[in-house]
Amino acid sequence: MIKLTIGENQGNQRLDRFLKKYFAKAPLSRIYRLIRKDVKVNGKRRNPETIVMQGDELTIYISPEEAELLKRPVRQIKAKRQFGIIYEDDNILIVSKPFGLLTHGDSREKKNHLANQVLDYLITTDRYDPGCNATFAPAPANRIDRNTTGLVIFGKNAEALKELNAMIRMRGSIGKIYMTIVSGQIRESMHLQGSMTKDEVRNRVSVSPLQEQGKDMETIITPIEISRQKGLFTLVEAEILTGRTHQIRAQLAAAGHPIIGDSKYGKPTVNAAVKEQYGLTTQLLHAYKLVFRDCRPDGSLAYLQGKEFICPLPERFIRIKEDIFG
């Protein structure tokens, strides 16, 4: 038999879910058979829905050799660090994602993405030990597109990640504010609301009136500066109250003010001009500010209440902004 003690990052989850993560190579049928016949929690048989807590002791009546066969080997992650660190404490890590880097891996890029780079950083600096955390790994609570730059928040432990995810789901709890340059003149703030439908094949979303079918989208646009020197452009802040695919890009385009350089939603004539002048071939969009507005007073991240974190504009954005607006 083997004995496990539920650690800090492993508690407050169902027994079957814990075992499925711990024995990642075992089929579900094997997990439920273990629970019925071969698992005790604090010396007693329990059902799959039992919540295991930090400090609970699991006794599993299988050999250590079989246990090792059912576990996924500890990942050896080596990924060259490209991100910058904006803020870090024991619970969270806020990083600056550079242009061209995926937040998560996909079918084409499974190794060198931001999540793996952060894991490698945390392992090599002894901030995370995968060998002692078989059912948990630090992960991002938000994500931004490959060609969007700026702030991504990681939860470094299970409680912090759970708290971050809950706040992200609650509109406005964490203010996520972007900066971009759009075509046309915007003189007053706009509250953009609509419904999103996604074409999975083309990886493109369309925006329709709010009451129609689809997921709701909500973005607040605030103009910062207007220029007539290099054509008609507006520098804007965009705060997303929902987190949908291509939300800012699609809603601004639907409002008649597409982001410059955006090949998917932008104006071809404008894109051709900024490509020729600045070499810009993708959307100029930067996640530059996070504001913690509504932390639970009794939550693990209460100390972040009211704090703001800002990521400086990338060099390319600064160059284009100064040329257009002076």
C-alpha positions as CSV (number, residue, x, y, z in Angstrom):
1,M,0.0,0.0,0.0
2,I,1.0,3.7,-0.2
3,K,0.0,6.6,2.0
4,L,-0.5,10.2,0.8
5,T,-1.0,13.3,2.9
6,I,-3.0,16.0,1.1
7,G,-0.8,19.1,0.7
8,E,-1.5,22.8,0.6
9,N,-2.2,22.9,-3.1
10,Q,-4.1,19.6,-3.2
11,G,-7.0,20.1,-0.8
12,N,-10.6,21.3,-1.1
13,Q,-11.4,19.1,-4.1
14,R,-13.4,15.9,-4.7
15,L,-11.7,12.6,-4.0
16,D,-12.2,11.3,-7.5
17,R,-10.8,14.5,-9.1
18,F,-7.7,14.4,-6.8
19,L,-7.1,10.8,-7.7
20,K,-7.6,11.4,-11.4
21,K,-4.9,14.1,-11.3
22,Y,-2.6,12.1,-9.1
23,F,-2.9,9.0,-11.2
24,A,-3.1,10.8,-14.5
25,K,-2.5,7.7,-16.7
26,A,-5.3,5.7,-15.1
27,P,-8.7,5.4,-16.9
28,L,-11.7,6.7,-15.0
29,S,-13.0,3.1,-14.5
30,R,-9.7,2.4,-12.6
31,I,-10.1,5.5,-10.4
32,Y,-13.7,4.5,-9.4
33,R,-12.6,0.9,-8.7
34,L,-9.9,2.2,-6.5
35,I,-12.4,4.4,-4.5
36,R,-14.8,1.4,-4.1
37,K,-12.2,-1.1,-2.9
38,D,-8.7,0.3,-2.3
39,V,-8.8,3.8,-0.9
40,K,-9.4,5.1,2.6
41,V,-9.5,8.7,3.8
42,N,-8.3,9.1,7.3
43,G,-8.9,5.4,7.8
44,K,-12.5,5.3,6.4
45,R,-14.1,4.4,3.1
46,R,-15.4,7.4,1.3
47,N,-17.5,8.1,-1.9
48,P,-16.1,9.9,-5.0
49,E,-17.8,13.2,-4.0
50,T,-16.0,13.4,-0.7
51,I,-14.0,16.6,-0.4
52,V,-10.4,16.0,0.7
53,M,-8.8,18.7,2.7
54,Q,-5.2,19.7,3.5
55,G,-3.8,17.3,6.1
56,D,-6.1,14.4,5.2
57,E,-4.3,11.1,4.9
58,L,-5.1,8.7,2.0
59,T,-4.3,5.1,2.2
60,I,-4.3,3.4,-1.2
61,Y,-4.0,-0.4,-1.2
62,I,-1.9,-0.8,-4.3
63,S,1.9,-1.4,-4.6
64,P,4.3,1.5,-5.0
65,E,5.3,0.0,-8.4
66,E,1.7,0.0,-9.7
67,A,1.3,3.6,-8.4
68,E,4.3,4.8,-10.3
69,L,2.9,3.2,-13.5
70,L,-0.4,5.1,-13.1
71,K,1.3,8.4,-12.5
72,R,2.5,10.8,-15.2
73,P,6.2,11.3,-15.0
74,V,7.3,14.7,-13.6
75,R,7.7,17.1,-16.5
76,Q,11.2,18.4,-17.2
77,I,10.3,21.9,-18.6
78,K,13.0,23.8,-20.4
79,A,11.8,26.9,-22.2
80,K,13.8,30.0,-22.8
81,R,12.4,32.9,-20.8
82,Q,11.0,35.8,-22.9
83,F,8.6,37.4,-20.5
84,G,9.3,40.3,-18.0
85,I,8.2,40.3,-14.4
86,I,6.0,43.1,-13.3
87,Y,5.1,41.9,-9.8
88,E,5.6,38.7,-7.7
89,D,4.7,37.6,-4.2
90,D,4.0,34.2,-2.6
91,N,0.6,33.9,-4.3
92,I,0.7,35.5,-7.7
93,L,3.0,36.4,-10.5
94,I,2.2,39.2,-13.0
95,V,4.2,39.0,-16.2
96,S,4.6,41.0,-19.4
97,K,4.0,38.8,-22.4
98,P,6.0,39.8,-25.5
99,F,4.7,39.9,-29.1
100,G,4.4,36.6,-30.9
101,L,4.3,34.3,-27.8
102,L,1.3,32.1,-27.1
103,T,-0.2,32.2,-23.6
104,H,-0.9,28.5,-23.7
105,G,0.3,25.8,-26.1
106,D,-1.6,24.6,-29.1
107,S,-1.4,21.8,-31.6
108,R,1.6,23.5,-33.3
109,E,3.4,24.9,-30.3
110,K,3.5,22.6,-27.3
111,K,6.7,23.6,-25.6
112,N,7.8,27.2,-25.9
113,H,4.7,29.2,-24.7
114,L,4.3,31.5,-21.8
115,A,2.8,29.0,-19.4
116,N,5.8,26.7,-19.8
117,Q,8.3,29.6,-19.6
118,V,6.7,30.6,-16.3
119,L,6.8,27.0,-15.0
120,D,10.4,26.7,-15.9
121,Y,11.2,30.0,-14.1
122,L,9.3,28.9,-10.9
123,I,11.0,25.5,-10.9
124,T,14.5,26.8,-11.4
125,T,14.1,29.5,-8.8
126,D,12.7,26.9,-6.3
127,R,9.3,28.7,-6.1
128,Y,7.5,25.5,-7.3
129,D,8.3,21.8,-7.0
130,P,6.4,19.6,-9.4
131,G,7.5,16.5,-7.5
132,C,5.5,17.6,-4.5
133,N,2.5,19.0,-6.4
134,A,1.3,16.1,-8.5
135,T,-2.2,17.6,-8.8
136,F,-1.4,21.3,-9.2
137,A,0.7,23.5,-11.5
138,P,0.8,27.3,-11.5
139,A,-1.3,28.6,-14.4
140,P,-2.5,31.9,-16.0
141,A,-5.9,33.3,-14.8
142,N,-6.3,35.3,-18.0
143,R,-4.9,35.0,-21.5
144,I,-4.1,37.4,-24.4
145,D,-3.7,36.7,-28.1
146,R,-0.3,35.7,-29.6
147,N,0.2,39.1,-31.2
148,T,-1.2,41.1,-28.3
149,T,1.4,42.2,-25.7
150,G,1.1,42.9,-22.0
151,L,-0.1,41.7,-18.7
152,V,-0.9,38.1,-17.7
153,I,-1.6,37.0,-14.1
154,F,-0.5,33.6,-12.8
155,G,-1.7,31.9,-9.6
156,K,1.3,30.3,-7.9
157,N,-0.8,28.1,-5.6
158,A,-4.2,26.5,-5.8
159,E,-6.0,28.9,-3.4
160,A,-4.6,32.0,-5.2
161,L,-5.5,30.6,-8.7
162,K,-9.0,29.7,-7.5
163,E,-9.4,33.2,-6.1
164,L,-8.1,34.8,-9.3
165,N,-10.4,32.7,-11.5
166,A,-13.4,33.7,-9.4
167,M,-12.5,37.4,-9.7
168,I,-11.9,37.2,-13.5
169,R,-15.4,35.7,-13.9
170,M,-17.0,38.6,-11.9
171,R,-17.3,41.6,-14.2
172,G,-15.1,44.5,-13.1
173,S,-13.6,42.7,-10.1
174,I,-10.2,42.9,-11.8
175,G,-10.0,45.8,-14.3
176,K,-8.2,44.7,-17.4
177,I,-7.4,47.7,-19.5
178,Y,-5.7,47.8,-22.9
179,M,-4.2,50.5,-25.0
180,T,-4.5,50.7,-28.8
181,I,-4.7,53.0,-31.8
182,V,-7.8,52.9,-34.0
183,S,-8.9,54.3,-37.3
184,G,-11.1,57.3,-37.2
185,Q,-12.0,59.9,-34.6
186,I,-13.5,59.0,-31.2
187,R,-14.3,62.1,-29.2
188,E,-16.4,60.5,-26.4
189,S,-16.3,57.3,-24.4
190,M,-18.2,54.4,-25.8
191,H,-19.9,51.5,-24.0
192,L,-19.9,48.7,-26.5
193,Q,-22.3,45.8,-25.9
194,G,-23.2,43.0,-28.2
195,S,-23.3,39.2,-28.7
196,M,-20.5,37.1,-30.1
197,T,-20.7,34.2,-32.5
198,K,-17.5,32.5,-33.5
199,D,-16.5,30.8,-36.8
200,E,-14.2,28.1,-35.5
201,V,-12.9,27.2,-39.0
202,R,-11.8,30.8,-39.7
203,N,-11.0,31.7,-36.1
204,R,-13.1,34.8,-36.5
205,V,-15.9,36.3,-34.4
206,S,-18.9,38.4,-35.5
207,V,-20.8,40.9,-33.3
208,S,-24.6,41.2,-33.3
209,P,-27.1,43.1,-31.2
210,L,-27.0,42.1,-27.5
211,Q,-30.3,40.3,-27.4
212,E,-29.5,38.0,-30.3
213,Q,-28.0,34.5,-30.1
214,G,-24.5,34.3,-28.8
215,K,-22.2,35.1,-25.8
216,D,-22.5,38.7,-24.5
217,M,-19.5,41.0,-25.0
218,E,-18.9,44.3,-23.1
219,T,-16.1,46.8,-23.6
220,I,-15.7,50.4,-22.5
221,I,-13.7,52.6,-24.9
222,T,-12.1,55.8,-23.6
223,P,-10.4,58.2,-26.1
224,I,-7.0,59.6,-25.0
225,E,-5.7,61.5,-28.0
226,I,-6.8,62.3,-31.6
227,S,-4.5,63.0,-34.5
228,R,-5.0,64.5,-37.9
229,Q,-1.3,64.7,-38.8
230,K,-0.9,61.2,-40.3
231,G,-4.5,60.6,-41.2
232,L,-7.3,60.3,-38.7
233,F,-6.5,58.1,-35.7
234,T,-7.4,57.9,-32.0
235,L,-5.3,56.5,-29.2
236,V,-7.8,54.8,-26.8
237,E,-8.0,52.7,-23.7
238,A,-10.3,49.7,-23.8
239,E,-11.5,48.0,-20.7
240,I,-13.0,44.6,-21.1
241,L,-15.8,43.6,-18.8
242,T,-16.1,40.2,-20.5
243,G,-13.3,38.1,-21.8
244,R,-14.3,36.8,-25.2
245,T,-12.2,35.8,-28.2
246,H,-10.9,38.8,-30.1
247,Q,-13.4,41.0,-28.1
248,I,-11.7,44.4,-28.4
249,R,-10.7,43.8,-32.0
250,A,-14.2,42.7,-33.2
251,Q,-16.2,45.3,-31.2
252,L,-14.1,48.2,-32.3
253,A,-14.3,47.0,-35.9
254,A,-18.1,46.6,-35.6
255,A,-18.2,50.2,-34.2
256,G,-16.4,51.5,-37.3
257,H,-13.0,52.0,-35.6
258,P,-10.9,49.0,-36.3
259,I,-7.4,48.6,-34.7
260,I,-4.6,49.6,-37.0
261,G,-2.7,46.7,-38.5
262,D,-5.4,44.2,-37.7
263,S,-5.5,41.8,-40.7
264,K,-8.6,40.0,-39.5
265,Y,-10.9,42.9,-38.7
266,G,-9.1,46.0,-39.9
267,K,-9.4,48.3,-42.9
268,P,-7.2,47.1,-45.8
269,T,-6.3,50.6,-46.9
270,V,-5.2,51.6,-43.4
271,N,-3.4,48.4,-42.9
272,A,-1.5,48.8,-46.2
273,A,-0.4,52.3,-45.1
274,V,0.8,51.3,-41.6
275,K,2.6,48.2,-43.1
276,E,4.5,50.4,-45.5
277,Q,5.3,53.1,-42.9
278,Y,5.9,51.1,-39.8
279,G,6.2,47.5,-40.9
280,L,3.1,46.7,-38.8
281,T,1.3,43.6,-40.0
282,T,-0.7,42.6,-36.8
283,Q,-3.0,44.4,-34.4
284,L,-1.4,47.1,-32.3
285,L,-2.9,46.1,-28.9
286,H,-1.3,46.1,-25.5
287,A,-2.7,44.9,-22.2
288,Y,-1.2,47.7,-20.1
289,K,-3.1,47.9,-16.8
290,L,-4.6,45.7,-14.1
291,V,-6.7,47.1,-11.2
292,F,-7.7,44.9,-8.3
293,R,-11.1,46.5,-7.4
294,D,-13.1,43.9,-5.6
295,C,-11.0,41.4,-3.6
296,R,-12.9,39.4,-1.0
297,P,-12.0,40.9,2.4
298,D,-11.6,37.4,3.8
299,G,-9.9,36.0,0.7
300,S,-6.3,35.0,0.2
301,L,-5.7,38.0,-2.1
302,A,-7.4,40.7,0.1
303,Y,-4.1,42.5,0.4
304,L,-4.2,43.4,-3.3
305,Q,-7.4,45.5,-2.9
306,G,-7.0,48.8,-4.8
307,K,-3.6,48.0,-6.2
308,E,-2.7,48.8,-9.9
309,F,-0.1,47.2,-12.0
310,I,1.1,48.8,-15.3
311,C,3.1,47.3,-18.1
312,P,5.1,49.9,-20.1
313,L,4.3,50.1,-23.8
314,P,6.6,48.1,-26.0
315,E,9.2,49.9,-28.1
316,R,7.3,49.4,-31.4
317,F,4.1,50.8,-29.9
318,I,5.9,53.8,-28.5
319,R,7.6,54.5,-31.9
320,I,4.3,54.4,-33.8
321,K,2.4,56.4,-31.2
322,E,5.0,59.2,-31.2
323,D,5.0,59.4,-35.0
324,I,1.2,59.6,-35.2
325,F,0.5,61.8,-32.2
326,G,3.8,63.6,-31.7
